[in-house]
């Protein structure tokens, strides 16, 4: 059985499971990034509505994030948060991050 056939079978089980892709991947021991890769590769063939992403500049793919302050707090207090890129790569970002460095990192990772 080829890798593509294995992945088609895996996606068949995912559709029947009713789980989110991330939860299913954890249960099956398959990384979310790998599942996103194969879902894009197969497109609608596997019943996913995701089409391969059109190439665009990094600036077009960066989505600004605004964090609202908790009520009664002067500033938002997040120890860290996670950013998921459209190519399935995730970045854990600590509080107090440098915005310019994060933009540079996202640009590099988006090109992967």
N, CA, C and O atoms as CSV, one atom per row, in Angstrom:
chain,resi,resn,atom,element,x,y,z
A,1,UNK,N,N,0.856,-1.168,0.000
A,1,UNK,CA,C,0.000,0.000,0.000
A,1,UNK,C,C,0.910,1.242,0.000
A,1,UNK,O,O,1.863,1.316,0.776
A,2,UNK,N,N,0.615,2.195,-0.858
A,2,UNK,CA,C,1.415,3.421,-0.933
A,2,UNK,C,C,1.062,4.354,0.229
A,2,UNK,O,O,0.040,4.182,0.892
A,3,UNK,N,N,1.915,5.329,0.458
A,3,UNK,CA,C,1.662,6.311,1.524
A,3,UNK,C,C,0.364,7.070,1.249
A,3,UNK,O,O,-0.417,7.324,2.166
A,4,UNK,N,N,0.138,7.430,-0.013
A,4,UNK,CA,C,-1.089,8.146,-0.369
A,4,UNK,C,C,-2.325,7.286,-0.067
A,4,UNK,O,O,-3.328,7.796,0.431
A,5,UNK,N,N,-2.251,6.002,-0.362
A,5,UNK,CA,C,-3.381,5.111,-0.078
A,5,UNK,C,C,-3.615,4.996,1.432
A,5,UNK,O,O,-4.757,4.974,1.893
A,6,UNK,N,N,-2.517,4.925,2.197
A,6,UNK,CA,C,-2.641,4.873,3.647
A,6,UNK,C,C,-3.329,6.132,4.181
A,6,UNK,O,O,-4.188,6.066,5.060
A,7,UNK,N,N,-2.931,7.271,3.626
A,7,UNK,CA,C,-3.505,8.518,4.094
A,7,UNK,C,C,-4.969,8.645,3.680
A,7,UNK,O,O,-5.774,9.179,4.444
A,8,UNK,N,N,-5.333,8.169,2.492
A,8,UNK,CA,C,-6.751,8.177,2.086
A,8,UNK,C,C,-7.584,7.336,3.048
A,8,UNK,O,O,-8.688,7.724,3.430
A,9,UNK,N,N,-7.049,6.192,3.431
A,9,UNK,CA,C,-7.738,5.328,4.385
A,9,UNK,C,C,-7.867,6.029,5.740
A,9,UNK,O,O,-8.920,5.967,6.375
A,10,UNK,N,N,-6.807,6.687,6.176
A,10,UNK,CA,C,-6.824,7.432,7.428
A,10,UNK,C,C,-7.888,8.529,7.388
A,10,UNK,O,O,-8.629,8.711,8.354
A,11,UNK,N,N,-7.965,9.260,6.273
A,11,UNK,CA,C,-8.963,10.321,6.157
A,11,UNK,C,C,-10.378,9.757,6.114
A,11,UNK,O,O,-11.317,10.409,6.569
A,12,UNK,N,N,-10.538,8.571,5.580
A,12,UNK,CA,C,-11.848,7.923,5.619
A,12,UNK,C,C,-12.278,7.659,7.057
A,12,UNK,O,O,-13.429,7.890,7.429
A,13,UNK,N,N,-11.329,7.170,7.859
A,13,UNK,CA,C,-11.623,6.930,9.278
A,13,UNK,C,C,-11.906,8.248,10.000
A,13,UNK,O,O,-12.763,8.308,10.881
A,14,UNK,N,N,-11.178,9.306,9.619
A,14,UNK,CA,C,-11.409,10.615,10.244
A,14,UNK,C,C,-12.832,11.098,9.966
A,14,UNK,O,O,-13.524,11.539,10.883
A,15,UNK,N,N,-13.278,11.017,8.704
A,15,UNK,CA,C,-14.629,11.480,8.362
A,15,UNK,C,C,-15.687,10.710,9.157
A,15,UNK,O,O,-16.678,11.289,9.603
A,16,UNK,N,N,-15.473,9.408,9.331
A,16,UNK,CA,C,-16.436,8.584,10.064
A,16,UNK,C,C,-16.397,8.837,11.568
A,16,UNK,O,O,-17.373,8.577,12.271
A,17,UNK,N,N,-15.254,9.350,12.063
A,17,UNK,CA,C,-15.084,9.517,13.513
A,17,UNK,C,C,-15.917,10.660,14.085
A,17,UNK,O,O,-16.324,10.608,15.246
A,18,UNK,N,N,-16.173,11.691,13.281
A,18,UNK,CA,C,-16.883,12.860,13.781
A,18,UNK,C,C,-16.007,13.773,14.631
A,18,UNK,O,O,-16.493,14.769,15.166
A,19,UNK,N,N,-14.726,13.447,14.762
A,19,UNK,CA,C,-13.812,14.255,15.553
A,19,UNK,C,C,-13.229,15.390,14.716
A,19,UNK,O,O,-13.271,15.370,13.486
A,20,UNK,N,N,-12.683,16.379,15.424
A,20,UNK,CA,C,-11.929,17.407,14.711
A,20,UNK,C,C,-10.664,16.744,14.176
A,20,UNK,O,O,-10.242,15.697,14.669
A,21,UNK,N,N,-10.074,17.357,13.179
A,21,UNK,CA,C,-8.864,16.798,12.593
A,21,UNK,C,C,-7.745,16.728,13.634
A,21,UNK,O,O,-6.978,15.765,13.666
A,22,UNK,N,N,-7.660,17.747,14.480
A,22,UNK,CA,C,-6.613,17.769,15.496
A,22,UNK,C,C,-6.806,16.647,16.521
A,22,UNK,O,O,-5.852,15.950,16.867
A,23,UNK,N,N,-8.034,16.473,17.004
A,23,UNK,CA,C,-8.320,15.422,17.988
A,23,UNK,C,C,-8.080,14.043,17.384
A,23,UNK,O,O,-7.520,13.161,18.037
A,24,UNK,N,N,-8.503,13.861,16.142
A,24,UNK,CA,C,-8.305,12.580,15.472
A,24,UNK,C,C,-6.817,12.281,15.322
A,24,UNK,O,O,-6.379,11.155,15.558
A,25,UNK,N,N,-6.047,13.287,14.930
A,25,UNK,CA,C,-4.609,13.095,14.767
A,25,UNK,C,C,-3.948,12.681,16.068
A,25,UNK,O,O,-3.095,11.794,16.078
A,26,UNK,N,N,-4.337,13.318,17.172
A,26,UNK,CA,C,-3.774,12.956,18.481
A,26,UNK,C,C,-4.103,11.507,18.824
A,26,UNK,O,O,-3.249,10.759,19.300
A,27,UNK,N,N,-5.353,11.121,18.575
A,27,UNK,CA,C,-5.780,9.753,18.878
A,27,UNK,C,C,-5.044,8.723,18.019
A,27,UNK,O,O,-4.769,7.612,18.474
A,28,UNK,N,N,-4.733,9.092,16.792
A,28,UNK,CA,C,-4.073,8.175,15.853
A,28,UNK,C,C,-2.546,8.270,15.905
A,28,UNK,O,O,-1.851,7.461,15.291
A,29,UNK,N,N,-2.030,9.253,16.635
A,29,UNK,CA,C,-0.578,9.424,16.703
A,29,UNK,C,C,0.012,10.033,15.445
A,29,UNK,O,O,1.163,9.770,15.095
A,30,UNK,N,N,-0.792,10.857,14.760
A,30,UNK,CA,C,-0.345,11.525,13.536
A,30,UNK,C,C,-0.375,13.026,13.795
A,30,UNK,O,O,-1.370,13.554,14.291
A,31,UNK,N,N,0.710,13.711,13.461
A,31,UNK,CA,C,0.764,15.143,13.753
A,31,UNK,C,C,-0.282,15.911,12.949
A,31,UNK,O,O,-0.629,15.552,11.824
A,32,UNK,N,N,-0.766,16.976,13.572
A,32,UNK,CA,C,-1.744,17.841,12.929
A,32,UNK,C,C,-1.170,18.437,11.641
A,32,UNK,O,O,-1.865,18.533,10.630
A,33,UNK,N,N,0.102,18.834,11.688
A,33,UNK,CA,C,0.747,19.417,10.506
A,33,UNK,C,C,0.754,18.424,9.342
A,33,UNK,O,O,0.519,18.805,8.195
A,34,UNK,N,N,1.020,17.165,9.638
A,34,UNK,CA,C,1.034,16.139,8.583
A,34,UNK,C,C,-0.371,15.949,7.999
A,34,UNK,O,O,-0.538,15.803,6.789
A,35,UNK,N,N,-1.370,15.953,8.878
A,35,UNK,CA,C,-2.745,15.812,8.391
A,35,UNK,C,C,-3.150,17.000,7.519
A,35,UNK,O,O,-3.807,16.826,6.492
A,36,UNK,N,N,-2.755,18.207,7.930
A,36,UNK,CA,C,-3.048,19.381,7.101
A,36,UNK,C,C,-2.372,19.282,5.750
A,36,UNK,O,O,-2.967,19.636,4.732
A,37,UNK,N,N,-1.135,18.805,5.727
A,37,UNK,CA,C,-0.407,18.643,4.468
A,37,UNK,C,C,-1.181,17.717,3.529
A,37,UNK,O,O,-1.415,18.056,2.369
A,38,UNK,N,N,-1.572,16.553,4.035
A,38,UNK,CA,C,-2.260,15.587,3.182
A,38,UNK,C,C,-3.658,16.054,2.793
A,38,UNK,O,O,-4.129,15.760,1.694
A,39,UNK,N,N,-4.325,16.781,3.692
A,39,UNK,CA,C,-5.651,17.300,3.341
A,39,UNK,C,C,-5.539,18.302,2.198
A,39,UNK,O,O,-6.362,18.299,1.282
A,40,UNK,N,N,-4.519,19.161,2.250
A,40,UNK,CA,C,-4.305,20.102,1.142
A,40,UNK,C,C,-3.940,19.357,-0.141
A,40,UNK,O,O,-4.411,19.702,-1.225
A,41,UNK,N,N,-3.110,18.347,-0.008
A,41,UNK,CA,C,-2.654,17.574,-1.173
A,41,UNK,C,C,-3.836,16.883,-1.867
A,41,UNK,O,O,-3.928,16.875,-3.095
A,42,UNK,N,N,-4.733,16.309,-1.067
A,42,UNK,CA,C,-5.878,15.612,-1.645
A,42,UNK,C,C,-7.003,16.554,-2.043
A,42,UNK,O,O,-7.761,16.245,-2.962
A,43,UNK,N,N,-7.130,17.691,-1.377
A,43,UNK,CA,C,-8.197,18.635,-1.684
A,43,UNK,C,C,-9.555,18.009,-1.466
A,43,UNK,O,O,-9.776,17.329,-0.465
A,44,UNK,N,N,-10.455,18.230,-2.383
A,44,UNK,CA,C,-11.828,17.735,-2.228
A,44,UNK,C,C,-11.941,16.232,-2.438
A,44,UNK,O,O,-12.985,15.648,-2.147
A,45,UNK,N,N,-10.897,15.601,-2.934
A,45,UNK,CA,C,-10.914,14.157,-3.164
A,45,UNK,C,C,-11.254,13.377,-1.890
A,45,UNK,O,O,-11.902,12.333,-1.956
A,46,UNK,N,N,-10.818,13.883,-0.735
A,46,UNK,CA,C,-11.058,13.173,0.521
A,46,UNK,C,C,-12.244,13.749,1.276
A,46,UNK,O,O,-12.498,13.371,2.420
A,47,UNK,N,N,-12.959,14.647,0.652
A,47,UNK,CA,C,-14.134,15.199,1.293
A,47,UNK,C,C,-13.850,16.426,2.127
A,47,UNK,O,O,-14.748,16.959,2.780
A,48,UNK,N,N,-12.611,16.879,2.113
A,48,UNK,CA,C,-12.279,18.112,2.818
A,48,UNK,C,C,-12.551,19.274,1.901
A,48,UNK,O,O,-12.332,19.167,0.694
A,49,UNK,N,N,-13.011,20.362,2.425
A,49,UNK,CA,C,-13.333,21.506,1.578
A,49,UNK,C,C,-12.135,22.423,1.377
A,49,UNK,O,O,-12.263,23.495,0.786
A,50,UNK,N,N,-10.972,22.006,1.867
A,50,UNK,CA,C,-9.788,22.846,1.777
A,50,UNK,C,C,-9.090,22.619,0.444
A,50,UNK,O,O,-8.763,21.489,0.082
A,51,UNK,N,N,-8.875,23.680,-0.261
A,51,UNK,CA,C,-8.133,23.637,-1.517
A,51,UNK,C,C,-6.699,24.041,-1.238
A,51,UNK,O,O,-6.448,24.754,-0.266
A,52,UNK,N,N,-5.753,23.612,-2.052
A,52,UNK,CA,C,-4.392,24.070,-1.856
A,52,UNK,C,C,-4.355,25.592,-1.839
A,52,UNK,O,O,-4.988,26.248,-2.667
A,53,UNK,N,N,-3.618,26.140,-0.901
A,53,UNK,CA,C,-3.563,27.593,-0.749
A,53,UNK,C,C,-2.842,28.237,-1.912
A,53,UNK,O,O,-1.820,27.735,-2.380
A,54,UNK,N,N,-3.374,29.342,-2.373
A,54,UNK,CA,C,-2.711,30.100,-3.426
A,54,UNK,C,C,-1.493,30.770,-2.829
A,54,UNK,O,O,-1.504,31.176,-1.667
A,55,UNK,N,N,-0.449,30.885,-3.619
A,55,UNK,CA,C,0.758,31.548,-3.153
A,55,UNK,C,C,0.468,33.031,-2.980
A,55,UNK,O,O,-0.119,33.670,-3.852
A,56,UNK,N,N,0.881,33.557,-1.859
A,56,UNK,CA,C,0.717,34.981,-1.608
A,56,UNK,C,C,1.916,35.448,-0.817
A,56,UNK,O,O,2.708,34.639,-0.335
A,57,UNK,N,N,2.046,36.729,-0.686
A,57,UNK,CA,C,3.182,37.241,0.066
A,57,UNK,C,C,2.974,36.972,1.543
A,57,UNK,O,O,1.844,36.776,1.991
A,58,UNK,N,N,4.059,36.962,2.299
A,58,UNK,CA,C,3.981,36.729,3.735
A,58,UNK,C,C,3.107,37.770,4.405
A,58,UNK,O,O,2.341,37.446,5.312
A,59,UNK,N,N,3.212,39.008,3.974
A,59,UNK,CA,C,2.413,40.074,4.579
A,59,UNK,C,C,0.924,39.804,4.404
A,59,UNK,O,O,0.131,40.145,5.282
A,60,UNK,N,N,0.530,39.195,3.284
A,60,UNK,CA,C,-0.882,38.901,3.047
A,60,UNK,C,C,-1.393,37.808,3.981
A,60,UNK,O,O,-2.590,37.742,4.262
A,61,UNK,N,N,-0.502,36.959,4.459
A,61,UNK,CA,C,-0.913,35.836,5.285
A,61,UNK,C,C,-0.823,36.132,6.774
A,61,UNK,O,O,-1.329,35.346,7.575
A,62,UNK,N,N,-0.201,37.228,7.175
A,62,UNK,CA,C,-0.080,37.561,8.585
A,62,UNK,C,C,-1.363,38.246,9.035
A,62,UNK,O,O,-1.783,39.247,8.456
A,63,UNK,N,N,-1.968,37.703,10.058
A,63,UNK,CA,C,-3.213,38.257,10.566
A,63,UNK,C,C,-2.927,38.890,11.914
A,63,UNK,O,O,-2.503,38.197,12.840
A,64,UNK,N,N,-3.149,40.191,12.047
A,64,UNK,CA,C,-2.896,40.850,13.327
A,64,UNK,C,C,-3.789,40.268,14.423
A,64,UNK,O,O,-4.947,39.928,14.181
A,65,UNK,N,N,-3.246,40.162,15.606
A,65,UNK,CA,C,-3.970,39.621,16.735
A,65,UNK,C,C,-4.041,40.685,17.815
A,65,UNK,O,O,-3.024,41.268,18.190
A,66,UNK,N,N,-5.236,40.935,18.310
A,66,UNK,CA,C,-5.402,41.877,19.412
A,66,UNK,C,C,-5.936,41.111,20.605
A,66,UNK,O,O,-6.915,40.373,20.495
A,67,UNK,N,N,-5.290,41.290,21.741
A,67,UNK,CA,C,-5.707,40.607,22.954
A,67,UNK,C,C,-6.343,41.648,23.870
A,67,UNK,O,O,-5.716,42.651,24.213
A,68,UNK,N,N,-7.561,41.410,24.251
A,68,UNK,CA,C,-8.282,42.359,25.111
A,68,UNK,C,C,-7.880,42.136,26.559
A,68,UNK,O,O,-7.637,41.005,26.982
A,69,UNK,N,N,-7.812,43.214,27.305
A,69,UNK,CA,C,-7.481,43.130,28.725
A,69,UNK,C,C,-8.618,42.448,29.476
A,69,UNK,O,O,-9.793,42.629,29.155
A,70,UNK,N,N,-8.244,41.657,30.486
A,70,UNK,CA,C,-9.260,41.040,31.331
A,70,UNK,C,C,-9.939,42.144,32.136
A,70,UNK,O,O,-9.327,43.172,32.423
A,71,UNK,N,N,-11.184,41.934,32.493
A,71,UNK,CA,C,-11.868,43.000,33.228
A,71,UNK,C,C,-11.204,43.191,34.586
A,71,UNK,O,O,-10.904,42.232,35.298
A,72,UNK,N,N,-10.986,44.448,34.918
A,72,UNK,CA,C,-10.318,44.785,36.162
A,72,UNK,C,C,-8.803,44.758,36.062
A,72,UNK,O,O,-8.114,45.045,37.041
A,73,UNK,N,N,-8.279,44.420,34.902
A,73,UNK,CA,C,-6.833,44.345,34.708
A,73,UNK,C,C,-6.387,45.470,33.797
A,73,UNK,O,O,-7.075,45.803,32.832
A,74,UNK,N,N,-5.248,46.055,34.095
A,74,UNK,CA,C,-4.728,47.151,33.272
A,74,UNK,C,C,-4.216,46.632,31.935
A,74,UNK,O,O,-4.344,47.318,30.921
A,75,UNK,N,N,-3.640,45.435,31.915
A,75,UNK,CA,C,-3.081,44.871,30.686
A,75,UNK,C,C,-3.451,43.401,30.592
A,75,UNK,O,O,-3.701,42.746,31.604
A,76,UNK,N,N,-3.485,42.881,29.353
A,76,UNK,CA,C,-3.715,41.444,29.215
A,76,UNK,C,C,-2.538,40.677,29.811
A,76,UNK,O,O,-1.393,41.119,29.706
A,77,UNK,N,N,-2.806,39.548,30.426
A,77,UNK,CA,C,-1.751,38.751,31.046
A,77,UNK,C,C,-1.801,37.333,30.486
A,77,UNK,O,O,-2.440,36.456,31.068
A,78,UNK,N,N,-1.152,37.116,29.397
A,78,UNK,CA,C,-1.049,35.776,28.845
A,78,UNK,C,C,0.390,35.325,29.024
A,78,UNK,O,O,1.314,36.030,28.620
A,79,UNK,N,N,0.589,34.169,29.619
A,79,UNK,CA,C,1.942,33.645,29.799
A,79,UNK,C,C,2.543,33.317,28.439
A,79,UNK,O,O,3.712,33.600,28.176
A,80,UNK,N,N,1.729,32.719,27.585
A,80,UNK,CA,C,2.150,32.396,26.224
A,80,UNK,C,C,0.906,32.097,25.402
A,80,UNK,O,O,-0.172,31.879,25.954
A,81,UNK,N,N,1.054,32.088,24.106
A,81,UNK,CA,C,-0.026,31.680,23.226
A,81,UNK,C,C,0.579,30.980,22.022
A,81,UNK,O,O,1.787,31.044,21.793
A,82,UNK,N,N,-0.268,30.316,21.258
A,82,UNK,CA,C,0.201,29.545,20.115
A,82,UNK,C,C,-0.388,30.137,18.841
A,82,UNK,O,O,-1.574,30.463,18.782
A,83,UNK,N,N,0.454,30.268,17.827
A,83,UNK,CA,C,0.040,30.783,16.531
A,83,UNK,C,C,0.142,29.642,15.536
A,83,UNK,O,O,1.192,29.012,15.413
A,84,UNK,N,N,-0.957,29.370,14.816
A,84,UNK,CA,C,-0.966,28.330,13.773
A,84,UNK,C,C,-0.925,29.012,12.418
A,84,UNK,O,O,-1.755,29.873,12.129
A,85,UNK,N,N,0.034,28.633,11.585
A,85,UNK,CA,C,0.138,29.166,10.231
A,85,UNK,C,C,-0.673,28.288,9.287
A,85,UNK,O,O,-0.986,27.143,9.611
A,86,UNK,N,N,-1.008,28.818,8.138
A,86,UNK,CA,C,-1.842,28.076,7.195
A,86,UNK,C,C,-1.158,26.822,6.666
A,86,UNK,O,O,-1.836,25.930,6.156
A,87,UNK,N,N,0.173,26.727,6.772
A,87,UNK,CA,C,0.874,25.535,6.302
A,87,UNK,C,C,0.965,24.457,7.382
A,87,UNK,O,O,1.643,23.446,7.197
A,88,UNK,N,N,0.275,24.673,8.520
A,88,UNK,CA,C,0.237,23.668,9.573
A,88,UNK,C,C,1.311,23.830,10.629
A,88,UNK,O,O,1.307,23.103,11.623
A,89,UNK,N,N,2.219,24.750,10.445
A,89,UNK,CA,C,3.282,24.985,11.420
A,89,UNK,C,C,2.727,25.833,12.551
A,89,UNK,O,O,1.973,26.776,12.315
A,90,UNK,N,N,3.099,25.498,13.779
A,90,UNK,CA,C,2.666,26.310,14.912
A,90,UNK,C,C,3.880,26.878,15.630
A,90,UNK,O,O,4.966,26.300,15.611
A,91,UNK,N,N,3.667,28.019,16.260
A,91,UNK,CA,C,4.716,28.704,17.001
A,91,UNK,C,C,4.161,29.058,18.367
A,91,UNK,O,O,3.091,29.657,18.471
A,92,UNK,N,N,4.883,28.691,19.412
A,92,UNK,CA,C,4.494,29.080,20.758
A,92,UNK,C,C,5.190,30.398,21.066
A,92,UNK,O,O,6.416,30.487,20.999
A,93,UNK,N,N,4.418,31.410,21.401
A,93,UNK,CA,C,4.943,32.759,21.581
A,93,UNK,C,C,4.803,33.160,23.052
A,93,UNK,O,O,3.696,33.152,23.591
A,94,UNK,N,N,5.916,33.510,23.706
A,94,UNK,CA,C,5.836,33.920,25.106
A,94,UNK,C,C,5.297,35.335,25.243
A,94,UNK,O,O,5.328,36.112,24.288
A,95,UNK,N,N,4.803,35.672,26.430
A,95,UNK,CA,C,4.364,37.041,26.655
A,95,UNK,C,C,5.573,37.961,26.555
A,95,UNK,O,O,6.703,37.543,26.807
A,96,UNK,N,N,5.335,39.194,26.191
A,96,UNK,CA,C,6.422,40.153,26.060
A,96,UNK,C,C,7.271,39.930,24.819
A,96,UNK,O,O,8.418,40.375,24.765
A,97,UNK,N,N,6.720,39.242,23.817
A,97,UNK,CA,C,7.475,38.965,22.598
A,97,UNK,C,C,7.795,40.251,21.849
A,97,UNK,O,O,7.126,41.272,22.013
A,98,UNK,N,N,8.837,40.176,21.022
A,98,UNK,CA,C,9.219,41.296,20.175
A,98,UNK,C,C,8.466,41.154,18.857
A,98,UNK,O,O,8.667,40.177,18.135
A,99,UNK,N,N,7.611,42.105,18.537
A,99,UNK,CA,C,6.759,42.028,17.356
A,99,UNK,C,C,7.562,41.879,16.062
A,99,UNK,O,O,7.185,41.097,15.189
A,100,UNK,N,N,8.650,42.610,15.932
A,100,UNK,CA,C,9.462,42.534,14.715
A,100,UNK,C,C,10.072,41.142,14.559
A,100,UNK,O,O,10.124,40.607,13.452
A,101,UNK,N,N,10.526,40.564,15.652
A,101,UNK,CA,C,11.099,39.218,15.597
A,101,UNK,C,C,10.041,38.184,15.252
A,101,UNK,O,O,10.306,37.250,14.495
A,102,UNK,N,N,8.838,38.346,15.804
A,102,UNK,CA,C,7.760,37.415,15.483
A,102,UNK,C,C,7.393,37.501,14.009
A,102,UNK,O,O,7.190,36.473,13.363
A,103,UNK,N,N,7.305,38.717,13.466
A,103,UNK,CA,C,7.014,38.882,12.036
A,103,UNK,C,C,8.082,38.206,11.182
A,103,UNK,O,O,7.772,37.554,10.185
A,104,UNK,N,N,9.341,38.368,11.581
A,104,UNK,CA,C,10.453,37.751,10.829
A,104,UNK,C,C,10.340,36.225,10.904
A,104,UNK,O,O,10.491,35.545,9.889
A,105,UNK,N,N,10.078,35.689,12.086
A,105,UNK,CA,C,9.952,34.254,12.265
A,105,UNK,C,C,8.776,33.700,11.451
A,105,UNK,O,O,8.915,32.682,10.773
A,106,UNK,N,N,7.630,34.364,11.516
A,106,UNK,CA,C,6.455,33.918,10.756
A,106,UNK,C,C,6.760,33.915,9.265
A,106,UNK,O,O,6.362,32.994,8.552
A,107,UNK,N,N,7.457,34.931,8.795
A,107,UNK,CA,C,7.835,34.991,7.382
A,107,UNK,C,C,8.689,33.821,6.965
A,107,UNK,O,O,8.479,33.247,5.896
A,108,UNK,N,N,9.651,33.458,7.795
A,108,UNK,CA,C,10.523,32.316,7.494
A,108,UNK,C,C,9.721,31.026,7.506
A,108,UNK,O,O,9.847,30.209,6.593
A,109,UNK,N,N,8.894,30.833,8.536
A,109,UNK,CA,C,8.122,29.589,8.654
A,109,UNK,C,C,7.062,29.466,7.573
A,109,UNK,O,O,6.782,28.360,7.112
A,110,UNK,N,N,6.473,30.569,7.161
A,110,UNK,CA,C,5.447,30.520,6.114
A,110,UNK,C,C,6.041,30.092,4.784
A,110,UNK,O,O,5.333,29.560,3.930
A,111,UNK,N,N,7.324,30.318,4.603
A,111,UNK,CA,C,7.978,29.933,3.354
A,111,UNK,C,C,8.311,28.438,3.308
A,111,UNK,O,O,8.678,27.913,2.257
A,112,UNK,N,N,8.181,27.758,4.449
A,112,UNK,CA,C,8.508,26.319,4.523
A,112,UNK,C,C,7.508,25.482,3.753
A,112,UNK,O,O,7.632,24.258,3.710
